[in-house]
Amino acid sequence: MASMLKNLGRLFGMPAEPVEPIFLPKIETKKSAVGGLFAFHHQGQPVWTPRDYSALAQEGFIKNAVAYRCVRMIAETAASVKWRVIEEGLEQTEHPLLELLAMPNPVQGGSDLMETFYAYVQVAGNGYLEVVQLEDDLRELHVLRPDRMKIVPGAQGWPEAYEYTVSGKTHRFAQTQDKGVRPIMHLALFHPTNDHYGLSPLEAAAIGIDLHNAAGAWNKAMLDNSARPSGALVFKGSDGSSNLTDEQFERLKHELETTYQGAANAGRPFLLEGGLDWKSMGLSPKDMDFIEAKHVAAREIALAFGVPPMLLGIPGDNTFNNYAEANRNFWRQTILPLVGKTAQTITRWLAPAYPKPVKLWYDIDQIEALSPERTALWERIQKADFLTVNEKRRAVGFDPVEGGDSHGD
């Protein structure tokens, strides 16, 4: 029996003599307990975006003035915010990260890059940045179109790669850390039913956009017909018949379309032949009131984007007392949360490339719209006699100074 087992061992490549088992120390790794479930059906395969981006952009952004203005306002305003780099607790006036964000690539400035990025986030719910590295240096940043990008989830559900497709050609960005930095940064707005992609405000406002577009198309058609259904032509022949022949009907229809429709022919009198009688028909002012319906839809669109309707010139918005108050609300509730989320994402993405711990944040002191709030804060702090000089400076975001820990009576 022993000889047989020995021969079988040689046959299957097993050692001839028994060896002592080697026990390796157990290596503990931290990972999500449910991460593997997310990638169970899609591991290593691209996950497609859950919507038709082209149709969403065409109907929601290109054809709708309210959504277009909301996206432009958010993107342009957020891109105007100045960056701060804090290294080991101290703000740096010069830093490679500031230089990279100021001049990200040969064809775009910092504001242009971030405006494009924020606009994609609003239209698609997702924004992508690519970093170009040369040895140890981060050289360029580029914005990638979200409709061309597909996420490839790994075993734990997190993206292990991104696939970017242009004109049938696909480039795969493996999310391996080169000098601690992955090639792609992905910022996604919250989506309650998707593990990988964000929810676009355009999609949330889709009903309002459809209503607004439909009301505009209806009004356009009404204007093309002198802003009312002109009426009805009633035919009564000399022999008592009430029906036109097919030839008569087509000729009359052609004359109406070519001679009496359109703004240039508005109010032009009819020249009626024998047997034709004109019966005027009109809609009541209540039936004609599509303007209010458009305003309601416009307010819904603005609500989805977080833009106060007052800033868009939409009447009927009494939420704020004046324009300045609405503008401060726009900054506080829409712009600063978006810029702060972007700053945190960029910090987590690019900070490993620098030798010292760095943090990217926005410079709130450079925002002119919030200057009344800063003035009020400084006045309250200045009147707080129970605080030391350094305590007052820390309260308004300044570094302490020597000898500032006393009240200085």
C-alpha positions in Angstrom: 0.0 0.0 0.0 2.8 2.4 0.9 4.6 1.6 -2.4 1.4 2.2 -4.4 0.8 5.6 -2.7 4.5 6.5 -3.4 4.1 5.7 -7.1 0.8 7.7 -7.3 2.6 10.6 -5.6 5.3 10.6 -8.3 2.6 10.4 -11.0 0.8 13.5 -9.8 4.0 15.4 -8.9 3.7 15.1 -5.2 6.9 14.8 -3.1 8.1 11.3 -2.4 8.5 11.9 1.3 5.9 13.6 3.5 6.8 17.2 4.4 5.9 19.2 7.5 3.1 21.6 6.8 4.2 25.3 6.7 1.9 27.7 8.6 2.0 31.2 7.4 0.8 34.1 9.6 -2.7 35.2 8.7 -2.8 38.5 7.0 -5.8 40.6 7.8 -7.1 42.9 5.1 -9.8 45.5 5.5 -12.6 45.4 2.9 -16.3 45.9 2.7 -18.4 42.9 3.7 -20.9 43.5 0.9 -18.5 45.0 -1.8 -18.3 41.7 -3.7 -22.1 41.6 -4.1 -22.0 44.8 -6.1 -19.6 43.4 -8.6 -21.0 39.8 -8.7 -22.7 40.3 -12.1 -20.3 42.8 -13.6 -16.8 42.0 -12.4 -14.3 43.0 -15.0 -17.0 44.1 -17.5 -18.0 47.7 -18.3 -21.2 49.0 -16.6 -23.2 51.2 -19.0 -24.7 54.5 -17.9 -28.4 54.0 -17.1 -29.8 56.7 -19.4 -29.6 58.2 -22.9 -27.1 61.0 -22.3 -27.5 62.4 -25.8 -31.3 62.8 -25.6 -31.0 64.2 -22.1 -28.5 66.8 -23.2 -30.4 67.6 -26.4 -33.9 68.1 -24.8 -32.8 69.3 -21.4 -29.8 71.5 -22.0 -29.7 72.5 -25.7 -33.5 73.1 -26.2 -34.5 74.4 -22.8 -33.5 77.9 -21.8 -34.1 77.5 -18.1 -32.0 74.3 -17.7 -29.3 75.8 -19.9 -29.1 78.9 -17.7 -29.1 76.8 -14.5 -26.2 74.7 -15.8 -24.3 77.8 -16.9 -24.9 79.7 -13.7 -23.7 76.8 -11.5 -20.7 76.0 -13.7 -19.5 79.5 -14.2 -20.0 80.5 -10.6 -18.4 77.4 -9.1 -15.4 77.8 -11.5 -14.8 81.3 -10.3 -14.0 80.2 -6.7 -10.3 80.5 -5.8 -8.4 77.5 -4.4 -6.4 77.3 -1.2 -3.8 74.6 -0.4 -3.1 73.8 3.2 0.1 71.9 3.9 0.7 70.5 7.4 -1.9 73.0 8.8 -0.4 76.1 7.1 -1.8 77.8 4.0 0.6 77.9 1.1 0.7 80.8 -1.4 2.8 78.8 -3.8 2.4 75.0 -4.3 2.7 72.6 -7.3 -1.0 71.7 -6.8 -2.0 75.4 -7.1 0.1 75.7 -10.3 -1.5 72.5 -11.7 -5.0 73.8 -11.1 -4.2 77.2 -12.5 -2.6 75.9 -15.7 -4.0 72.3 -16.1 -3.2 71.8 -19.8 -1.9 73.7 -22.9 -5.4 74.6 -24.2 -7.3 75.4 -21.0 -6.9 77.6 -18.0 -8.0 76.6 -14.5 -11.4 78.3 -14.7 -12.1 76.8 -18.2 -11.3 73.3 -17.0 -13.4 73.5 -13.9 -16.3 75.2 -15.7 -16.4 72.3 -18.2 -16.1 69.8 -15.3 -19.0 71.3 -13.3 -21.2 71.6 -16.4 -20.7 67.9 -17.1 -21.6 67.1 -13.5 -24.9 69.0 -13.8 -25.8 67.6 -17.2 -24.8 64.0 -16.6 -24.6 63.6 -12.8 -20.9 62.5 -13.3 -17.6 64.3 -13.8 -14.3 62.8 -14.8 -10.8 64.2 -14.7 -7.7 62.6 -16.1 -4.2 63.3 -14.8 -1.1 63.0 -17.0 2.1 62.0 -15.1 5.7 62.2 -16.1 7.9 60.3 -13.7 7.1 61.8 -10.3 5.4 65.0 -11.6 1.7 65.6 -12.2 1.9 67.5 -15.5 -1.7 68.0 -16.9 -5.3 67.6 -16.1 -8.0 67.0 -18.7 -11.8 66.8 -18.5 -13.4 63.7 -20.1 -16.9 63.5 -21.5 -19.1 61.4 -19.2 -21.1 59.8 -22.1 -17.9 58.2 -23.4 -16.9 56.7 -20.1 -17.8 53.3 -18.7 -16.9 52.0 -15.3 -15.3 48.5 -14.9 -16.0 47.3 -11.3 -13.5 45.0 -9.5 -14.0 42.1 -7.1 -15.0 44.4 -4.3 -17.3 46.6 -6.3 -15.0 49.6 -6.6 -13.9 50.6 -10.1 -10.8 48.7 -11.1 -10.7 50.5 -14.5 -12.4 53.0 -16.7 -13.0 52.5 -20.4 -13.2 55.7 -22.6 -14.6 55.2 -26.1 -14.3 57.6 -29.0 -15.2 56.8 -32.7 -15.3 53.1 -31.9 -11.8 53.0 -30.3 -11.6 52.3 -26.6 -8.8 53.2 -24.2 -8.7 51.4 -20.8 -7.5 53.4 -17.8 -6.5 50.8 -15.1 -7.0 52.3 -11.7 -3.5 51.2 -10.5 -1.7 53.7 -8.4 1.3 55.2 -10.1 3.2 57.1 -7.4 0.1 56.9 -5.3 -2.2 58.6 -7.9 -4.8 56.9 -10.0 -5.3 58.1 -13.6 -9.0 58.9 -13.3 -11.0 61.0 -10.8 -14.7 60.4 -10.8 -17.2 62.7 -9.0 -20.8 61.5 -8.9 -23.9 63.1 -7.5 -26.0 60.9 -5.2 -28.1 58.3 -6.9 -30.4 56.1 -4.7 -30.6 53.2 -7.1 -27.2 53.0 -8.9 -23.9 51.9 -7.3 -21.6 53.5 -9.9 -23.2 56.5 -11.6 -24.7 59.7 -10.3 -28.1 61.2 -10.9 -28.3 64.2 -13.1 -30.5 67.2 -12.1 -31.7 67.2 -15.6 -33.2 63.7 -15.1 -34.8 64.8 -11.9 -36.3 67.8 -13.7 -37.4 65.8 -16.8 -41.1 66.3 -16.3 -40.7 70.1 -15.8 -38.5 70.3 -18.8 -41.0 68.3 -21.0 -43.8 70.6 -19.8 -41.7 73.8 -20.4 -40.7 72.6 -23.9 -44.2 71.5 -24.8 -45.7 74.9 -23.7 -43.1 76.7 -25.8 -43.9 74.5 -28.8 -47.6 75.1 -28.3 -47.2 78.9 -28.1 -45.0 78.8 -31.2 -47.7 77.0 -33.1 -50.3 79.4 -31.9 -48.2 82.4 -33.0 -47.8 80.8 -36.4 -51.6 80.9 -36.6 -52.1 84.5 -35.5 -52.1 83.4 -31.8 -55.6 81.9 -32.1 -57.4 79.3 -34.2 -58.6 81.7 -36.9 -62.0 80.1 -37.3 -63.9 77.8 -39.6 -64.8 78.1 -43.2 -68.3 76.7 -43.7 -69.3 75.6 -47.3 -72.8 75.6 -48.5 -73.3 75.0 -52.2 -75.9 76.5 -54.4 -77.6 73.2 -54.7 -77.7 72.8 -50.9 -74.7 70.4 -50.7 -72.3 71.0 -47.7 -69.3 69.0 -48.9 -66.4 70.1 -51.0 -64.9 67.9 -53.6 -61.5 66.5 -53.0 -60.0 68.9 -55.5 -61.8 71.9 -54.0 -60.7 70.9 -50.5 -57.0 70.5 -51.4 -57.0 73.8 -53.3 -58.6 75.7 -50.3 -56.2 74.1 -47.9 -53.2 75.0 -50.0 -54.3 78.7 -50.3 -54.8 79.0 -46.5 -51.4 77.6 -45.8 -49.5 79.7 -48.3 -51.5 82.9 -48.2 -52.9 83.4 -44.7 -50.6 81.6 -42.2 -47.5 83.2 -40.6 -46.6 86.4 -38.8 -46.3 88.4 -42.1 -50.0 87.5 -43.0 -51.5 88.2 -39.6 -54.8 90.1 -39.9 -54.9 89.7 -43.7 -58.6 89.6 -44.8 -60.1 86.5 -46.4 -61.2 86.6 -50.0 -64.1 84.2 -50.0 -65.7 82.6 -53.0 -69.4 81.8 -53.4 -70.7 79.3 -51.0 -68.0 79.9 -48.3 -68.9 81.5 -45.0 -66.5 82.5 -42.2 -67.3 81.5 -38.6 -64.9 83.1 -36.2 -63.6 80.8 -33.4 -61.3 81.8 -30.6 -60.0 80.6 -27.3 -60.8 82.3 -24.0 -58.0 84.1 -22.1 -58.0 81.3 -19.6 -57.5 78.7 -22.3 -54.7 80.8 -23.8 -52.8 81.3 -20.5 -49.8 79.0 -21.1 -47.4 81.6 -19.6 -48.2 80.6 -16.1 -47.8 76.9 -16.9 -44.4 77.7 -18.3 -43.4 79.6 -15.1 -44.5 76.7 -12.9 -42.4 74.3 -15.0 -39.5 76.7 -14.9 -39.7 76.9 -11.1 -39.5 73.1 -10.9 -36.5 73.0 -13.1 -34.7 75.7 -11.0 -35.7 73.8 -7.9 -34.0 70.6 -9.2 -30.7 72.5 -9.8 -30.8 74.5 -6.6 -31.0 77.9 -8.3 -33.4 80.4 -6.8 -36.1 81.3 -9.5 -35.6 85.0 -8.7 -32.1 84.8 -10.1 -33.5 83.5 -13.4 -36.1 86.3 -13.7 -39.1 83.9 -13.1 -42.0 85.7 -11.5 -44.0 84.4 -8.6 -41.1 83.6 -6.4 -41.5 85.3 -3.0 -39.1 83.1 -1.1 -36.5 85.9 -0.7 -36.9 89.6 0.1 -34.4 90.7 -2.5 -31.9 89.6 -5.2 -28.9 89.8 -2.8 -30.5 87.4 -0.3 -31.3 85.0 -3.1 -27.8 85.2 -4.4 -26.3 84.4 -1.0 -28.7 81.4 -0.7 -27.5 80.2 -4.1 -23.9 80.4 -2.9 -24.5 78.7 0.4 -26.8 75.9 -0.6 -25.7 75.1 -4.1 -22.2 76.4 -5.1 -20.2 75.9 -1.9 -21.4 72.3 -1.3 -20.5 71.4 -4.9 -17.0 73.1 -4.7 -16.4 71.6 -1.3 -17.2 68.1 -2.5 -14.9 68.6 -5.5 -12.1 69.9 -3.3 -12.3 66.8 -1.1 -12.4 64.5 -4.1 -9.3 66.2 -5.7 -7.5 66.1 -2.3 -8.1 62.3 -1.9 -7.0 61.8 -5.6 -3.9 63.9 -5.9 -2.5 64.3 -2.3 -0.5 61.0 -2.4 1.7 62.6 -5.1 3.2 65.2 -2.7 5.7 64.4 0.1 3.8 66.4 2.8 0.1 66.1 3.7 -1.9 68.6 1.7 -5.5 69.6 1.6 -7.3 71.5 -1.1 -10.1 73.9 -0.1 -11.9 77.0 -1.4 -11.1 80.6 -0.4 -14.3 81.9 1.0 -12.8 85.3 1.7 -12.6 85.9 -2.0 -16.3 85.5 -2.6 -17.8 89.0 -3.0 -21.4 87.8 -2.6 -20.7 86.6 0.9 -18.9 89.8 2.0 -21.9 91.1 4.1 -21.7 87.9 6.2 -18.0 88.3 6.7 -18.4 91.9 7.8 -21.1 90.9 10.3 -18.9 88.1 11.7 -15.9 90.4 12.1 -18.0 93.0 13.9 -19.3 90.4 16.3 -15.9 89.0 17.0 -14.4 92.4 17.4 -16.9 93.2 20.1 -16.2 90.0 22.0 -13.9 91.4 24.7 -13.6 88.1 26.5 -11.6 86.6 23.6 -7.9 87.0 23.2 -6.4 88.3 19.9 -5.5 84.8 18.7 -8.9 83.4 19.7 -10.5 86.1 17.5 -8.1 85.4 14.7 -8.8 81.7 14.8 -12.5 82.4 14.8 -12.3 84.2 11.5 -9.8 81.7 9.9 -6.4 83.5 10.5 -3.2 82.1 11.9 -2.2 83.2 15.4 0.4 85.9 16.0 3.1 86.2 18.6 1.9 87.8 21.8 -1.7 87.4 20.8 -2.7 85.1 23.7 -3.4 87.9 26.1 -6.4 90.3 26.1 -4.0 93.3 25.7 -5.7 95.5 28.2 
